[in-house]
Amino acid sequence: MAMRRRRHPPLFLFLSVFLFLAATAAAERARSRSGVSQAAAEDFVRRSCRATRYPQVCERSLVPLAPSVGRSPRLLAQAALTVGADRARSCSSYLGGGSGGSSSSSKKRSGGAMGDCAETLRDAEERLRQSAAEMNGMGRAGSPRFAWRLSNVQTWASAALTDASTCLDSLATYPSPAGQKEEVRKRVIAMSQSTSNALAFVNNLHPNSS
């Protein structure tokens, strides 16, 4: 009598179980870091983004950071400032030819209005990173130190937003191929929108924020 062949569970079943366990573990890690579930943190970020001037930009950049934000308005503002700084750095790098462009295109972008714009955005990046760092030392909500540091962050983030406007004004007078100018303009606008959202979160902080 022929022996019956033992049937093994299909590979996709093992893979499905593995992916489920990995997702569960990731959610548990997120919950332990912020004290809330990932779903609750993402909901908080989405609801907060709806109150900004550019909600879609806000959600795309900040929902992935929800596990580290939890439901803290202060951490959300800090994350948004960092996103703005990263975009300012990316844009200034592109203008300076640091994004992998050829040496000739780098030279073309590095002078005149483009060079001025790159320098302005580097200044904006520094202000935004300084703002994000300042929030680490704000201390207890409602204390004099909290109010003083919050004022610093508002001043620096506002200045970074002005830097973006200055850059856009410079680009408007720069004689360059339409395609090149439009690409730079899109990058600066993306940085400006992220910074605007960050400033909105900063301005919404109050003495009882956590």
C-alpha positions, 0 to 999 in steps of 0.5 A, a space after each residue: 500500500 502506497 504511503 500517503 504524502 504529507 502535505 505542508 502548509 503553503 508558503 504564502 500562509 507562512 508569509 502572511 503569518 510573518 507579515 502579520 506578526 511583524 506589523 503587530 510588533 511594529 504597532 506595539 513598539 510605536 504604542 510603547 514609545 508614544 503611549 498611544 496606539 499608532 492609529 490614535 497617533 495618526 488620527 491626531 496628526 490628520 486632525 491637526 493637519 486639517 487646521 493648517 493652510 496646506 493640509 495635504 502637504 501636512 499629512 503626506 509629510 507628518 503622518 509617517 512620523 505619527 508614532 514619534 509624535 503621539 498626541 503631543 502638540 509640542 512634538 508635532 510642531 517640532 516634527 513639522 519644523 524638522 520637515 521644513 528644515 529638511 526641505 530647505 536643505 534639499 532645495 539649497 543643495 539642488 540650487 548649489 548643484 549638490 543633487 547629482 547635477 553636472 558640474 556645468 549646471 552646478 556653475 550655472 545655478 550657483 551664481 546670481 539670483 540662484 546663488 542668492 536663493 541658495 544662500 537664503 535657503 541655507 539660512 532658512 534651514 539653520 533657523 528651522 533646525 535651531 527652532 526644533 532644537 529650542 523646543 527640546 529645552 522649553 521646559 514645563 508648559 506655562 513657565 517663563 522659560 516656556 514662553 521665552 523659548 516659544 517666542 524664539 521659535 516663532 521668531 525664527 520660523 517666521 524668518 525662515 518663511 520670509 526667507 522662502 518668500 525672498 527666494 521666490 521674489 529673486 527667482 521671478 527676476 532670474 533670466 533662465 529656461 522656464 523649465 529650470 526656473 519652474 523646478 526650483 520654484 516648485 521646490 521652494 514652494 514645497 519648503 514654504 508650505 511645510 514651514 507655514 504648517 510648522 509655524 501654524 503648529 507653533 502658534 497653536 501651542 499654549 501654556 498647557 501644551 505637552 
